[in-house]
Amino acid sequence: MAALRAFESAARHLNYTKAAKELHVTQSAISHQIKHIEQLWGFKLFTRSGRSIELTEKAAKLVPIVEDFFSQLSSTLSSIDAIHDEGYLKLTLSQSFALKWMVPRLGEFSHQNPDIDVTIITMPSPGKLEINDADIAIFYSDGKHDNYTVIPLLNGYSFPVCSPEFFANDIRKLQKPVDLLDLPLLRRLNIDAAPRWRDWFTAAGVSDYTLPKGLHFPNSSMALQASIDGQGIALARSSHVADDLIAGRLIKLFNIYVQGESCYNLIIPEGKMDQPSVQKFIAWLKDEAVESQELFDQQARAPGRTK
């Protein structure tokens, strides 16, 4: 743990001295911990250029994992001793859904229920350990979760989106779905039940193709942010882009969408349904979902842009 702390701090500051000051240890202690990990993992973490240090390519891939580990550990430890009563609610959900749908609406719940303390934990997939540690879990899944109460929340659609600037500045014609293969397609690395580019191209009648080389992101929210920044076209889910479409940060392409067999489900562990805080949150969430579902349906069927 000490070695991982040293690595995370040194990677963030790119400076052993600053890392040592932050962790209240000596610079030699940081250096020793870094060498320990390098020996354990079998490759260099940093390269030195004059007085500065830089992450190696392999180390750069590990930084987000280590950062996420400490973030999840801190959040979980802070909630372990919390009293699970009507004044406390712990939610576990995916990061992308949290950022794009839940967080923008959560302030209204807190305003209506100031006596309930809400904690959010993000996880990439609905594992049993993560669900059991939550009062309510929300994940995109097929709904097959034995021994849990499962309540369908939102159905979604997937379709291509890009920023208005990307659309306006790209001089190539975009007249039919196959034309997307000549443009940067942003992809996510996480494996889940959501439709992927191959599903959309199949729905669009494009069968013989090879996806272009390009950028791959660990989750949907990063791919969408890259699309908002004008880096390419993302295959987006309704729940992730509804607000961005309204605000004009993204535009929908073509009139083709795909709808997977899964949806966003509320997954409640045994014994949690009787908690007053859980009942209040589910009632509020259902009302929010009805309004969002109507918007999702409208946006999916609305005309998409082409050149």
C-alpha positions, -999 to 999 in steps of 0.1 A, spaced: 0 0 0 28 24 8 45 17 -25 13 22 -44 7 55 -26 42 66 -35 37 56 -72 3 74 -74 16 106 -58 48 106 -79 28 100 -110 5 129 -102 33 154 -94 59 139 -117 83 149 -89 97 127 -61 102 157 -38 66 169 -40 54 133 -35 76 130 -4 62 163 10 26 152 4 31 118 20 53 132 49 82 109 41 117 114 27 125 116 -9 147 85 -5 117 66 9 97 75 -23 126 63 -44 128 31 -25 91 24 -28 92 31 -66 122 7 -70 103 -19 -50 73 -18 -74 96 -18 -104 113 -50 -92 79 -66 -84 64 -58 -117 95 -61 -138 96 -28 -157 105 9 -152 78 33 -140 96 66 -147 123 79 -169 145 109 -160 150 138 -183 173 164 -166 157 173 -133 122 161 -143 107 127 -145 82 112 -170 59 82 -168 69 52 -190 42 40 -214 35 10 -193 32 30 -161 8 55 -177 -16 27 -184 -16 17 -147 -20 52 -132 -58 54 -137 -62 19 -122 -42 28 -91 -61 62 -88 -94 44 -90 -83 18 -65 -76 45 -39 -107 64 -47 -129 33 -43 -111 23 -11 -115 57 5 -152 59 -4 -159 24 9 -140 29 41 -158 62 48 -192 44 45 -184 11 63 -193 26 98 -223 46 85 -256 37 100 -280 23 73 -312 39 84 -337 63 70 -310 91 70 -285 72 49 -285 59 13 -256 43 -6 -259 41 -44 -236 19 -66 -237 25 -104 -216 29 -135 -194 60 -138 -209 70 -172 -245 68 -160 -236 86 -128 -220 115 -146 -244 118 -175 -278 111 -159 -278 106 -122 -256 135 -109 -274 163 -128 -307 152 -112 -295 142 -77 -296 178 -63 -333 178 -67 -336 147 -45 -314 162 -18 -335 194 -20 -367 174 -14 -351 151 12 -325 171 31 -326 145 59 -311 118 37 -273 115 33 -266 101 -2 -232 85 -11 -224 74 -47 -199 46 -55 -191 40 -91 -182 5 -104 -176 -7 -140 -200 -37 -137 -226 -52 -113 -206 -77 -93 -223 -94 -63 -199 -78 -38 -206 -43 -51 -244 -48 -51 -245 -63 -16 -226 -34 -2 -251 -9 -16 -287 1 -7 -295 5 -44 -275 -5 -74 -282 8 -109 -267 -9 -139 -273 -15 -176 -280 -53 -176 -303 -80 -188 -321 -79 -155 -312 -115 -145 -300 -110 -110 -311 -139 -88 -320 -133 -52 -323 -95 -58 -353 -73 -63 -350 -59 -99 -370 -30 -112 -366 -18 -148 -358 19 -149 -349 31 -184 -348 18 -219 -324 34 -242 -313 38 -278 -278 39 -293 -270 62 -323 -239 81 -336 -232 116 -323 -206 143 -329 -200 179 -320 -215 206 -343 -179 219 -349 -168 185 -361 -198 182 -383 -193 216 -398 -155 215 -403 -152 180 -419 -155 186 -456 -161 150 -465 -196 141 -475 -217 122 -450 -246 109 -471 -249 72 -461 -240 51 -431 -209 35 -447 -194 70 -450 -188 69 -412 -160 44 -419 -139 72 -434 -142 93 -402 -127 89 -367 -149 65 -347 -145 67 -309 -148 34 -291 -150 22 -255 -130 -6 -240 -153 -18 -213 -174 -49 -222 -210 -46 -213 -244 -54 -227 -248 -21 -246 -248 -20 -284 -215 -15 -301 -205 -1 -335 -209 -35 -352 -245 -36 -340 -252 -2 -354 -236 -9 -388 -256 -41 -390 -288 -22 -384 -277 3 -410 -273 -25 -436 -235 -22 -437 -221 -58 -436 -187 -58 -453 -165 -34 -434 -134 -29 -412 -135 -4 -384 -108 23 -388 -80 26 -363 -86 52 -337 -91 62 -301 -103 37 -274 -116 48 -240 -122 29 -208 -158 40 -205 -186 58 -224 -183 92 -206 -147 96 -218 -156 87 -254 -185 112 -253 -163 140 -239 -138 134 -267 -167 137 -291 -179 169 -275 -143 182 -279 -145 175 -316 -122 144 -318 -147 121 -336 -180 103 -337 -192 83 -307 -219 57 -305 -240 70 -277 -267 58 -254 -298 80 -248 -292 82 -211 -257 96 -217 -264 122 -244 -300 135 -239 -289 167 -221 -260 172 -245 -284 170 -275 -307 196 -259 -278 219 -251 -264 216 -286 -231 202 -275 -237 171 -296 -258 164 -327 -273 131 -338 -263 116 -371 -286 96 -394 -321 83 -386 -308 48 -375 -307 36 -339 -302 3 -322 -319 -9 -290 -303 -36 -270 -321 -63 -251 -308 -49 -218 -319 -17 -200 -310 2 -169 -323 -17 -138 -326 -9 -102 -310 -38 -83 -319 -39 -46 -303 -64 -22 -324 -85 1 -338 -66 31 -331 -32 17 -366 -25 2 -380 -19 37 -357 10 44 -376 43 43 -347 61 25 -347 34 -2 -385 37 -7 -383 75 -10 -354 73 -35 -372 47 -57 -404 67 -58 -385 98 -68 -364 79 -93 -394 64 -111 -409 99 -116 -375 111 -131 -373 80 -153 -408 85 -168 -399 120 -180 -365 109 -193 -380 79 -212 -404 102 -231 -374 124 -241 -353 93 -251 -381 81 -274 -385 115 -290 -347 119 -296 -342 84 -310 -370 90 -336 -360 125 -345 -343 131 -378 -305 128 -378 -280 151 -396 -262 142 -428 -244 163 -454 
